[in-house]
Amino acid sequence: MRPRLLTTKRIVIKIGTSSLMNSDGTVDYQQFDRLAYVLSVLRNHGKEIVLVSSGAIGVGMNKLGLKERPQTIPEQQAIAAVGQSEMMNIYSRFFSHYNQMVAQILMTRDIVEFPESYENAVNAFEELLQMGIIPIVNENDTVAVDELDHETKFGDNDRLSSIVSVVIHADLLIMLSDVEGFFDKNPMIHSDAKIFHTIHSITKSDMDLADGTGTSFGTGGMTTKLKAARYLLQNDQEMILAKAEDPTLIFSVLKGEKIGTYFTNQD
């Protein structure tokens, strides 16, 4: 039992591209629907919800009928622009089934590094949450590229979700992944892998274990998730890493059930 989770009110949910797409590269509409249902129910129960969603490139590739991700930056920017619009259309459509309004927030790292931009971002989040609207956040992949002279890119949405959690003083970040949590070895390869149920600090040995490179659709692996958890622990905040396959497990997480890996400073 994890009693602190029973009182969480402000929650950031992060979901990756691989959890929103089918293995053949098509959009998993059922997953979008399940996620919209769960988050709408939470909002109806008084929770303040922010969704950090990857998927612009994956959805864009599906929309454009592309089977392989283009290598050039301009092509990726164009696909992200198409995909972000289509992804928000999908989210809006499914959330509307549950009478829940959503809003789009696209972020680049300079937003949280300049005080005035930081304040503007905070104000936008706070107003939307006060209005009962669920902000859907993504990195602005159309303009945030590594080749720009100034550092505007978060790098991945694992990091972005942890930064958003700090910006809005979230009680909890629930990071939905393609694995059930953080294991002592890769559970996709080793059947005897054991999950770490609770972690209080991220050690060098933990980082050495987390050397995955992610999927063909996404950009993150376990390393980026541990870095996000470490950032939250440094700010005395908490994170759950759990499997994205069935988003209704979020209900069980918030009941304090022992699901996934729980990163917390509390004993």
N, C-alpha and C positions, 0 to 999 in steps of 0.2 A: 504494500500500500504506500502511495506517495501523497500524503495528506496536503502538502502545500499546493498541489495541482487543483485541489477542490475549490480554491478561492481565486483562481486566475480569472481575470476579466478581460484584459487587453492582450490579444493573441495575434501573432504573425504566423501565417501558414505559408510555407514555401514548397512548391512542387516543380520538378524538373521536366525538361522536354521529353525524356524517355518514358516518363510516367503518363504523358498525355498523348503519346503516339503509339500506334500498333507497330509490331515488328516489321510489317511490310511498308512502313512509311506513311500509312494513312492515319487520319485523325481518329483518336479513340473518343467518339462522341459520348459513349456511356460514362467514361471517366469524367468528362466535363460535367455531365449531368449529376453524377454522384457527388462531385465536389461542390457544385452549386447547391445541392440539397443539404449537405452537411453544414456548410457555412451559413446558409439561410436559417437553418434550425438554430444554430448557435446564436446568430444575431437576434432571432426572436426570443431567445432566453436571456437576453441582456448582455451578451458578450460583445466586445468591440473587436472587429475582425479586419485584418489587413492580409491580402493575398499577394504574395510575391510569386509570379508565374513566369517561367521560361516558356519557350515554345514558338517564338516568332519565326525563327529560321525553319523549324520543322513544319509548322503549319503553312508557311510560305512555299516551301518546296512542294508540299502536297497540292496546294492551290495551283501552282504553276506546272504541275505534272513532272517535277524533276525527281530523278531517282538517286542522284549523287549530289552531294553538297559542292557547289562551285568553290574554287580556290581563291579567286581574286576578291579583294576587299570591295570594290564597287558592286560586283555581282551579289555578294553577301549583304551589302547595305540595301540593295534593291529588294532582295528576297525578304529581308527583315521588315522593310516598309510594307510590303504586301502582306506578310504574315502577321504583323502586329495588328493591322486593321481587321484582318479576318479572324484572328484569335479573340479580339475584343467583341466582335460580332457574335462569335460562338458563345462566349461567356455571357454577354448581355441577353442572348436568346434563352439560355438555360436558366439564368438567375431570374428572369422575368416570369418563368413558370412558377416560381415560389414567391412572387411579389417582392423581390429584393432588388433594390437599385445598386448599381455598381458604377465606379468611376475609374478612369485611367490616369495613372501617374507614371511618366517616363522619367528616369533619373540618370544623370551622369555624375561622376564623383565630385566635380567642382561644386555641385549643389550643396554638398555637406561640408565642403572645405572652406567656403567663404561664408563669413558670419551672416551677411544679409540674405544670401541664398538659403542658408541653413534655416534661418528664422522663417523665411517664406515657405519652405518645405514643411516645417513643423506646423505652421498655421493652416496650411492646406489639409494636412492629415487630420488635425484636431477638428477642423470645421466639418469635414466629411464624416468623421466618426460621430460627432455630435448630432449630425443629421441622420444618422442611422444608415449611412451608405458605406458599402465595402469598397475601399480603394484596391485596385488591382495594379500592382507595381511591376515594372520590368525595366531593365537597363535600356537606354535609348541606343539600340544597336545601329541605327541608321547614321548616327553622328559620332558615337563613342567607339573609335577604332584606335588600335595601338600606334598607327602611323602618325597620328596628330602630334604636333609639337608639345602641347600641354597634356598632362595626364588626366584624361576624362573618364577612363574606363575602370569600372570596378573589377573586371576580369571574369567574374562568374556570379551567378545569382545566389550561390551559397553565401558569399561575402556580402552581397547586396542585402540579403535578408537579415543578416546579423546587424548591419549598419542601420537598416530601417528599424529593427527592434530597439536599438539604442536611441535612435532619433526620437521615437515616439514613447520611449520608456515602457516597452511592452513587458508584461508579466512573464511571457513565455513565447519562445519560437518553436514551432513544430515543423521540423524539416522532413518532408515526405520523400523517400528515396526508393531505389529498386532493391534495396536490402532491408532486413528487419532491424538493423542497428549496427553498432560497431563490434566486430568480432576479433578474436585473437588470431584468426587467419581467414582467408577468403572463403566464405561459406558457399560460393558458387563452384568452388573447386574441391574443398575439403568438407566431407560429410561430418567430421568430428569437430568442426569449428564451434567455439563457445562464445556466446554473446556477453559483452560487458553490460550489466544492467544499470549500473550507476558509476559515473566518473566525476571526480571532484577537481581534478586538474589534468591538463594535457601534458604528458611527459615526452621526452625525446623518443623513448621506446614506443609510445603510442604513435608518434608521427612516422617512425620507421615501419610500423605495421601498415600504415595507411598510404600505400604507394600505388593505388589503382589510378587509372587514367580516364575513367568514365566510359561512356558509350559513344557510338558513332554519331548520335544525334546531339548529345549534350557536351558541355565543356568541363564539367566537374567530376571529381572522384572523391574518395574518402578523405584525402588530404585537405581538400578545400572545406569539407564539412567539419573536420577537426579544427581547422583554423578559425572557422566561424564560431564554433563552440568555445574555443580559447578566448576569442574576443569578447564573447558574452560573459564568460566567467570573470574576466578582468573587470567587467562593469557590474559584477554581482547580479547577473541575470541568468536565466535558465533556458535550456533547450532540450527537446526530445527529438531523437533521430529514429524514425520508424518507417515501415514499408508503406508505399503509396498505393499498393494494389487495391485496397478497400478503404477509401477515405472515412468510412463510418467508424473505423477504429479510433478516430479522434474523440468520439463520445466516450469510449472506454479510457482513453488517456486522461481525459479531464475528470473522470471518476476516480482517478488515482491508481488505476490498475497498472500492473507491472508489464508495460509494453515498450519495446524498443530500448534504446540507451538514453538514460537520463543524465544530463550534464547539469550539475548544481554545486554550489559552494556549501549548501546545507548538509548536515549529517543526516 
